[in-house]
Amino acid sequence: MSLTLPAGLALPVTASALVLTQQPGNGDNGGQGEDFGKSSPVGFLVLILFLIAVAFLVRSMTKHLKRVPASFDDPPAEEASATEPPAKAEAPAEPEKKQPNGASPAKSD
């Protein structure tokens, strides 16, 4: 199978291909002027500041990662019972309510 263009379309296609494949002429070097590829001292300062910020972020992340437990699985039942405090047998007593006149409340049994 071969690709053939109709006679009326061949000339515009080849002409546009020639125009598009041309190298830039004199005066237009594709935005690469005299200072292309050179950086300014301000750019260098910004780069140094970014590197310092990344160093502090890495340091902070390593501190946080050291605090992460090795495993998030629940501990076995034997270790869990040993680490939990014993349950209280009695509920705390309710504080006595004072009467408005200063007398102690009467207990009813």
CORURCOR-V796329 format. One record per backbone hydrogen bond with DSSP energy under -1.0 kcal/mol. NH is the residue of the N-H (numbers start at 1). CO is the residue of the C=O. If there is no record, write none. Layout:
[[NH,CO] [NH,CO]]
//
This chain:
[[9,6] [10,6] [13,9] [14,10] [15,11] [16,12] [17,13] [18,14] [19,15] [20,16] [21,17] [28,25] [33,31] [36,33] [38,35] [44,40] [45,41] [46,42] [47,43] [48,44] [49,45] [50,46] [51,47] [52,48] [53,49] [54,50] [55,51] [56,52] [57,53] [58,54] [59,55] [60,56] [61,57] [62,58] [63,59] [64,60] [65,61] [66,62] [80,76] [81,77] [82,78] [83,79] [84,80] [99,103] [102,99]]
//
